[in-house]
């Protein structure tokens, strides 16, 4: 099993959620986060003063899938997270981790059955 974490722009969440549901991913965790990458934040004007905003609002999506679904999930996220379908700085990142085990608390199912 693998855990896929994707850090994306907030306005892309519905498109990505719908794409994941369409390919059979029915469970995910969404967290509102802040951070910066290569763009290093941005500047805003407030009362005629320029202020550096070093943390940018993002959304982190977490899904755990069977190894066989990693490529299709990553492709769905990439296709729907790109700005204007072409991509731009700040579109986000995807991280993939190994998961040793999963347990559904209600039924005590383990492994991929718990997903």
C-alpha positions as CSV (number, residue, x, y, z in Angstrom):
1,X,0.0,0.0,0.0
2,X,1.0,3.6,-0.6
3,X,0.0,6.9,1.0
4,X,-0.2,9.7,-1.6
5,X,0.0,13.3,-0.3
6,X,-0.7,16.1,-2.7
7,X,-0.2,19.8,-1.9
8,X,-2.4,21.8,-4.3
9,X,-4.0,25.2,-4.9
10,X,-7.3,25.5,-2.9
11,X,-9.5,26.2,-5.9
12,X,-8.4,22.8,-7.5
13,X,-9.8,20.6,-4.7
14,X,-13.3,20.0,-6.3
15,X,-11.8,19.0,-9.7
16,X,-9.3,16.6,-8.0
17,X,-11.9,15.1,-5.7
18,X,-14.2,14.4,-8.6
19,X,-11.4,12.9,-10.6
20,X,-10.4,10.6,-7.8
21,X,-14.0,9.5,-7.1
22,X,-14.3,8.8,-10.9
23,X,-11.4,6.3,-10.7
24,X,-12.8,4.6,-7.6
25,X,-11.0,6.4,-4.8
26,X,-13.8,6.9,-2.2
27,X,-11.8,8.0,0.8
28,X,-9.5,10.9,1.3
29,X,-8.4,13.3,4.0
30,X,-8.2,17.0,3.2
31,X,-6.3,19.5,5.4
32,X,-6.0,23.2,4.9
33,X,-2.3,24.1,5.2
34,X,0.0,27.0,4.5
35,X,3.5,27.0,3.0
36,X,5.8,28.1,0.2
37,X,8.0,26.4,-2.3
38,X,10.1,27.8,-5.2
39,X,7.8,30.9,-5.5
40,X,8.8,31.9,-1.9
41,X,5.6,33.6,-1.1
42,X,4.3,36.9,-2.5
43,X,3.8,40.6,-1.8
44,X,0.5,42.4,-1.1
45,X,-0.4,46.0,-0.6
46,X,-2.1,47.0,2.7
47,X,-2.9,50.6,3.4
48,X,-0.3,51.8,0.9
49,X,2.4,49.6,2.4
50,X,3.9,46.5,0.7
51,X,3.8,43.5,2.9
52,X,5.6,40.2,2.3
53,X,3.3,37.2,2.7
54,X,5.7,34.3,3.2
55,X,3.1,31.5,3.6
56,X,0.6,30.8,0.9
57,X,-2.7,28.9,1.5
58,X,-2.7,25.4,0.1
59,X,-4.7,22.2,0.5
60,X,-3.1,18.8,1.4
61,X,-5.0,15.7,0.1
62,X,-4.1,12.3,1.6
63,X,-5.2,9.0,0.2
64,X,-4.0,5.5,0.8
65,X,-4.2,3.1,-2.1
66,X,-3.2,-0.4,-3.2
67,X,0.2,-0.3,-5.0
68,X,-1.5,-1.0,-8.3
69,X,-3.5,2.3,-8.2
70,X,-0.6,4.7,-7.5
71,X,0.1,5.7,-11.1
72,X,-3.5,6.3,-12.0
73,X,-4.1,8.4,-8.8
74,X,-0.9,10.4,-9.5
75,X,-2.0,11.0,-13.1
76,X,-5.5,12.1,-12.0
77,X,-4.1,14.6,-9.5
78,X,-1.5,15.9,-12.0
79,X,-4.0,16.3,-14.8
80,X,-6.5,18.3,-12.6
81,X,-4.0,20.3,-10.5
82,X,-2.2,22.1,-13.3
83,X,-3.1,25.7,-13.9
84,X,-4.9,26.1,-17.2
85,X,-4.0,22.5,-18.0
86,X,-0.4,23.6,-18.7
87,X,1.1,24.1,-15.3
88,X,2.6,27.0,-13.4
89,X,4.7,27.7,-10.4
90,X,2.8,26.9,-7.2
91,X,0.7,24.1,-8.7
92,X,1.9,21.8,-6.0
93,X,3.7,18.6,-5.3
94,X,2.9,14.9,-4.8
95,X,4.7,12.7,-2.3
96,X,4.3,8.9,-2.2
97,X,5.1,6.9,1.0
98,X,5.1,3.2,1.8
99,X,2.4,2.1,4.2
100,X,3.1,-1.0,6.3
101,X,-0.5,-1.7,7.3
102,X,-4.0,-0.3,7.7
103,X,-6.7,-1.3,10.1
104,X,-10.4,-0.4,9.8
105,X,-11.4,0.2,13.5
106,X,-15.1,-0.8,13.0
107,X,-14.6,-4.2,11.5
108,X,-10.9,-4.8,12.3
109,X,-10.2,-5.6,8.7
110,X,-6.5,-5.2,7.8
111,X,-4.4,-4.4,4.8
112,X,-6.0,-3.4,1.6
113,X,-9.4,-4.7,2.8
114,X,-9.4,-1.8,5.3
115,X,-9.2,0.7,2.6
